[in-house]
Amino acid sequence: MRTLVALLLAALSTTLSLPVNAADPSPLVLETKIPLGSVRGRIDHFAIDLGRQRLYVAELGNDTVGAIDLKTRQVLSTLSDLKEPQGVGYVASTDTLYVANAGDGSVRLYNGDTLSPIGRIDLGDDADNIRVDARRNRVLVGYGSGALAVIDPAQKKKVSEIPLRDHPESFQLAEGASRIFVNVPDARQIAVVDPDAAKQTLTVSPDGARSNFPMAVDDQHHRVLVVFRSPARLSAYGSQDGQHLASVETCGDADDVFVDAKRQRVYVSCGAGVVDVFADRESQYERIARIPTASGARTSLFVPELDRLYVAVRAGFTEPAAIWVFRPAP
């Protein structure tokens, strides 16, 4: 019986790793695994310093942030004494790393070169996702029971906030930062924000879907992509009017979604232990592969400039926590 079960599991793993059309090559090739060392528990979001080719990893369950040198594929440094770090963001204009902590509501600032601490901003509660608005030279942090904090990186302080109806999850700047789309799952809505007016101007209410966490922007096609967990589906909305355009089933427990504009693809990373790959077929989305990862590996980062997808895999019984590096193909 054990032999039969092992054979069935092996066959299932092989099936999952194949593209939908077995004649086609896999659209994502596992290139390497970068061990994170003694990191335990949940891993959250990433940030990239392109100039140094340095990847930052929010190791939430470990209360640390790992700094990875992508050239040597090794951990360069570990930032400790954090409180459930969730979001990380790198600001090139001031060479500063921002780390948002859910545990104490703080945003910690570090020098991008030395990684020494250079400041702290206390927001009060559940500091989460970070985005950099390069057009306005601002850093945005979702936090609390409903707001985006607006931080001036030159002054290293919060200068204003944009109120929302509940705690924000993923949010993205669209159409050249002329508007911000925000997932507000507890309010069962997608908020559309005018960053200049600092207020919500439109509400998109998903029909029959809940738990909208991941979000990505496809400015080329004027779309915003949102992934829901209940039911598990990828939906597309017009970035100018919020109109629902398309919807397709996807993997469970998703936490990140990215657009590969070069290949007209979408990558969805899921805690179910897979990355779903979709092809954009004339404004409709077709799943072309389901790539196996590991249970709980739901956060990722696609970096177009490096043409790589980085997936966070937490520690298991037999393998340490690691960043799996996938190379898109062809």
C-alpha positions as CSV (number, residue, x, y, z in Angstrom):
1,M,0.0,0.0,0.0
2,R,2.8,2.4,0.9
3,T,4.5,1.7,-2.4
4,L,1.3,2.4,-4.3
5,V,0.7,5.7,-2.5
6,A,4.3,6.8,-3.2
7,L,3.8,6.0,-6.9
8,L,0.6,7.9,-7.0
9,L,2.2,11.0,-5.3
10,A,5.1,10.8,-7.7
11,A,2.8,10.7,-10.7
12,L,0.7,13.6,-9.3
13,S,3.9,15.7,-8.8
14,T,5.0,15.0,-12.4
15,T,1.5,15.9,-13.7
16,L,1.5,19.2,-11.8
17,S,4.9,20.2,-13.1
18,L,3.8,19.8,-16.7
19,P,2.3,22.6,-18.8
20,V,-1.3,22.2,-19.7
21,N,-0.2,21.2,-23.2
22,A,2.5,18.6,-22.5
23,A,4.1,19.2,-25.9
24,D,5.0,22.8,-24.8
25,P,8.1,23.5,-22.7
26,S,7.5,24.7,-19.1
27,P,7.1,28.5,-18.9
28,L,9.0,28.6,-15.6
29,V,12.3,26.7,-15.1
30,L,13.6,26.2,-11.5
31,E,17.1,27.6,-11.8
32,T,18.4,27.4,-8.2
33,K,17.4,27.5,-4.5
34,I,19.0,30.1,-2.2
35,P,19.0,28.8,1.5
36,L,18.0,31.4,4.0
37,G,19.7,29.8,7.0
38,S,17.9,29.2,10.3
39,V,14.7,30.9,9.3
40,R,11.5,29.5,10.7
41,G,7.8,30.3,10.2
42,R,6.0,32.3,7.7
43,I,7.8,34.4,5.1
44,D,6.1,37.5,3.7
45,H,6.9,40.0,1.0
46,F,10.1,41.1,-0.9
47,A,11.8,44.2,-2.2
48,I,14.6,44.6,-4.7
49,D,17.6,46.9,-4.8
50,L,18.4,46.7,-8.5
51,G,21.7,48.7,-8.4
52,R,23.2,46.2,-5.9
53,Q,21.2,43.2,-7.1
54,R,20.1,42.7,-3.6
55,L,16.8,41.0,-2.6
56,Y,15.2,41.8,0.7
57,V,12.9,39.1,2.3
58,A,10.4,39.8,5.2
59,E,10.9,36.8,7.4
60,L,7.7,37.5,9.4
61,G,7.7,34.3,11.6
62,N,11.4,34.8,12.4
63,D,11.2,38.6,13.2
64,T,14.0,39.2,10.7
65,V,14.6,40.5,7.2
66,G,17.1,38.7,5.1
67,A,19.3,40.6,2.6
68,I,20.4,38.3,-0.3
69,D,23.2,39.0,-2.7
70,L,21.7,37.8,-6.0
71,K,25.1,37.8,-7.7
72,T,26.6,35.3,-5.3
73,R,23.2,33.8,-4.4
74,Q,24.0,34.0,-0.7
75,V,22.5,35.7,2.4
76,L,24.5,38.9,2.8
77,S,23.1,40.1,6.1
78,T,20.1,39.6,8.5
79,L,18.2,42.4,10.1
80,S,17.0,41.3,13.5
81,D,14.9,42.6,16.5
82,L,11.9,43.3,14.3
83,K,8.2,42.7,15.1
84,E,6.5,40.6,12.5
85,P,7.9,42.3,9.4
86,Q,5.4,42.1,6.6
87,G,6.3,44.7,4.0
88,V,9.6,45.9,2.6
89,G,10.4,48.6,0.2
90,Y,13.6,50.1,-1.2
91,V,13.8,53.8,-2.1
92,A,16.6,54.5,-4.6
93,S,16.4,58.3,-4.3
94,T,17.6,58.2,-0.7
95,D,19.2,54.7,-0.7
96,T,16.9,53.6,2.1
97,L,15.3,50.3,3.0
98,Y,11.8,50.5,4.6
99,V,10.5,47.6,6.8
100,A,6.9,47.6,8.0
101,N,6.2,45.7,11.2
102,A,2.7,44.3,12.0
103,G,3.6,43.5,15.6
104,D,4.2,47.1,16.8
105,G,3.0,49.2,13.8
106,S,6.4,50.6,13.2
107,V,8.3,51.3,10.0
108,R,12.0,50.8,10.4
109,L,14.5,52.6,8.1
110,Y,18.0,51.3,7.1
111,N,20.9,52.6,5.1
112,G,20.9,50.9,1.8
113,D,24.7,50.4,1.7
114,T,25.5,49.4,5.3
115,L,22.0,48.3,6.4
116,S,22.5,50.1,9.6
117,P,19.3,51.6,11.2
118,I,18.7,55.2,10.4
119,G,15.2,55.9,11.6
120,R,11.8,54.8,12.8
121,I,8.3,55.9,12.1
122,D,5.5,54.7,14.4
123,L,2.1,54.3,12.6
124,G,0.3,52.7,15.5
125,D,-1.0,49.4,14.3
126,D,-0.5,46.6,11.8
127,A,1.9,48.2,9.3
128,D,1.7,46.1,6.2
129,N,2.4,46.5,2.5
130,I,4.8,49.2,1.2
131,R,4.8,50.9,-2.2
132,V,7.1,53.6,-3.6
133,D,5.5,56.5,-5.5
134,A,8.6,57.7,-7.4
135,R,6.6,60.3,-9.3
136,R,5.7,62.2,-6.1
137,N,8.8,61.0,-4.1
138,R,6.6,59.4,-1.5
139,V,6.5,56.1,0.3
140,L,3.0,54.6,1.0
141,V,2.3,52.1,3.8
142,G,-1.0,50.3,4.4
143,Y,-1.8,50.0,8.1
144,G,-4.3,50.0,10.9
145,S,-8.1,49.7,10.5
146,G,-8.0,51.6,7.2
147,A,-5.4,53.9,5.9
148,L,-2.4,54.5,3.6
149,A,0.3,56.4,5.4
150,V,2.1,58.9,3.2
151,I,5.8,59.2,4.1
152,D,8.2,61.8,2.8
153,P,11.5,60.0,2.3
154,A,13.6,63.2,2.5
155,Q,12.1,64.1,5.9
156,K,11.8,60.5,7.0
157,K,8.4,61.1,8.5
158,K,4.7,60.6,7.9
159,V,3.3,63.7,6.3
160,S,-0.4,62.7,5.6
161,E,-2.6,59.7,5.2
162,I,-5.4,58.5,2.9
163,P,-8.4,57.0,4.8
164,L,-10.0,53.7,3.7
165,R,-12.9,51.7,5.0
166,D,-10.9,48.9,6.5
167,H,-7.4,47.4,6.6
168,P,-5.7,47.5,3.2
169,E,-3.9,44.5,1.8
170,S,-2.0,44.7,-1.5
171,F,-2.3,48.0,-3.3
172,Q,-0.8,49.2,-6.6
173,L,-0.2,52.5,-8.4
174,A,-1.8,52.5,-11.9
175,E,-1.6,54.5,-15.1
176,G,1.6,56.4,-14.2
177,A,0.6,56.8,-10.6
178,S,-2.5,58.8,-11.5
179,R,-4.6,56.4,-9.3
180,I,-4.1,53.8,-6.6
181,F,-6.1,50.6,-6.5
182,V,-6.4,49.0,-3.0
183,N,-7.6,45.6,-1.9
184,V,-9.8,46.0,1.2
185,P,-11.0,42.4,1.8
186,D,-12.8,42.9,5.1
187,A,-14.9,45.6,3.5
188,R,-15.4,43.3,0.4
189,Q,-14.2,46.0,-2.0
190,I,-11.5,47.3,-4.2
191,A,-10.9,51.0,-3.5
192,V,-9.8,53.4,-6.2
193,V,-7.9,56.3,-4.7
194,D,-6.9,59.7,-6.2
195,P,-3.4,60.2,-4.6
196,D,-3.4,64.0,-5.3
197,A,-6.8,64.5,-3.6
198,A,-5.8,61.9,-1.0
199,K,-9.3,60.3,-1.0
200,Q,-11.2,57.3,-2.3
201,T,-13.0,58.2,-5.5
202,L,-14.5,54.9,-6.6
203,T,-15.5,51.6,-5.0
204,V,-15.5,48.3,-7.0
205,S,-17.6,45.7,-5.3
206,P,-16.7,42.1,-6.4
207,D,-19.7,40.0,-7.1
208,G,-19.7,36.9,-5.0
209,A,-16.0,36.8,-4.3
210,R,-14.1,37.3,-1.0
211,S,-10.6,37.6,0.4
212,N,-9.0,39.8,-2.3
213,F,-5.4,39.9,-1.3
214,P,-2.9,39.9,-4.3
215,M,-3.0,42.6,-6.9
216,A,-1.0,43.6,-9.9
217,V,-1.2,46.3,-12.6
218,D,-1.0,45.8,-16.3
219,D,-0.6,49.4,-17.6
220,Q,0.0,48.2,-21.1
221,H,-3.6,47.0,-21.4
222,H,-5.1,49.4,-18.8
223,R,-6.0,46.6,-16.4
224,V,-5.8,45.8,-12.7
225,L,-5.5,42.1,-11.8
226,V,-6.9,40.9,-8.5
227,V,-6.8,37.4,-7.1
228,F,-9.5,36.2,-4.7
229,R,-9.2,33.3,-2.3
230,S,-12.9,32.5,-1.9
231,P,-13.5,31.3,-4.5
232,A,-10.0,31.1,-5.9
233,R,-10.0,33.1,-9.0
234,L,-8.0,35.7,-11.0
235,S,-10.1,38.7,-12.1
236,A,-9.3,41.6,-14.4
237,Y,-10.7,45.2,-14.1
238,G,-10.3,48.3,-16.2
239,S,-7.8,50.6,-14.6
240,Q,-9.7,53.7,-15.8
241,D,-13.2,52.8,-14.8
242,G,-13.0,49.7,-12.6
243,Q,-15.2,47.7,-15.0
244,H,-15.0,43.9,-14.6
245,L,-13.4,42.4,-17.8
246,A,-12.5,38.8,-17.2
247,S,-12.3,36.0,-14.6
248,V,-10.7,32.6,-14.4
249,E,-10.2,29.9,-11.7
250,T,-6.7,29.8,-10.1
251,C,-4.8,28.1,-7.3
252,G,-5.7,28.3,-3.6
253,D,-4.4,30.6,-0.9
254,A,-2.7,33.1,-3.3
255,D,-0.7,36.0,-1.9
256,D,1.1,37.5,-4.9
257,V,0.4,38.1,-8.6
258,F,2.6,39.6,-11.3
259,V,2.5,40.6,-14.9
260,D,5.2,39.5,-17.3
261,A,4.7,42.1,-20.0
262,K,7.4,40.7,-22.2
263,R,5.6,37.4,-22.6
264,Q,2.0,38.5,-22.1
265,R,1.8,36.2,-19.0
266,V,0.6,36.4,-15.4
267,Y,2.2,34.5,-12.5
268,V,0.1,33.7,-9.4
269,S,1.9,32.2,-6.3
270,C,-0.2,30.2,-3.9
271,G,0.1,28.6,-0.5
272,A,-1.4,25.5,-2.0
273,G,2.1,24.8,-3.2
274,V,2.0,25.9,-6.9
275,V,2.6,28.8,-9.2
276,D,-0.2,29.2,-11.8
277,V,1.0,30.6,-15.1
278,F,-1.6,32.3,-17.4
279,A,-1.3,33.5,-20.9
280,D,-3.2,36.7,-22.0
281,R,-5.3,35.6,-24.9
282,E,-7.0,38.7,-26.3
283,S,-8.2,40.0,-22.9
284,Q,-9.0,36.6,-21.6
285,Y,-6.7,34.5,-19.4
286,E,-5.8,30.9,-20.1
287,R,-3.8,28.8,-17.6
288,I,-0.9,27.2,-19.5
289,A,0.9,25.6,-16.5
290,R,0.8,24.8,-12.8
291,I,4.3,24.7,-11.4
292,P,4.8,22.9,-8.1
293,T,6.6,24.7,-5.3
294,A,5.9,23.8,-1.6
295,S,3.0,24.0,0.8
296,G,2.8,27.6,2.2
297,A,5.0,29.1,-0.5
298,R,2.5,31.9,-1.3
299,T,4.7,35.0,-1.6
300,S,6.9,35.9,-4.5
301,L,8.4,38.7,-6.6
302,F,8.8,38.9,-10.3
303,V,11.7,41.3,-11.3
304,P,11.4,42.1,-15.1
305,E,14.8,43.8,-15.1
306,L,16.4,40.5,-14.0
307,D,13.8,38.3,-15.8
308,R,13.4,36.1,-12.7
309,L,10.5,35.0,-10.4
310,Y,11.6,34.6,-6.8
311,V,9.4,32.4,-4.6
312,A,9.6,32.2,-0.8
313,V,9.6,28.6,0.5
314,R,9.3,28.3,4.3
315,A,11.3,25.7,6.3
316,G,10.0,22.1,6.2
317,F,10.8,18.9,7.9
318,T,13.6,18.0,5.4
319,E,14.6,21.4,3.8
320,P,15.5,24.8,5.2
321,A,13.7,27.9,4.2
322,A,14.9,29.1,0.8
323,I,14.2,31.4,-2.1
324,W,13.4,29.4,-5.2
325,V,14.6,31.2,-8.4
326,F,12.6,30.5,-11.5
327,R,13.7,31.6,-15.0
328,P,10.8,32.3,-17.4
329,A,11.1,30.5,-20.8
330,P,11.4,30.9,-23.6
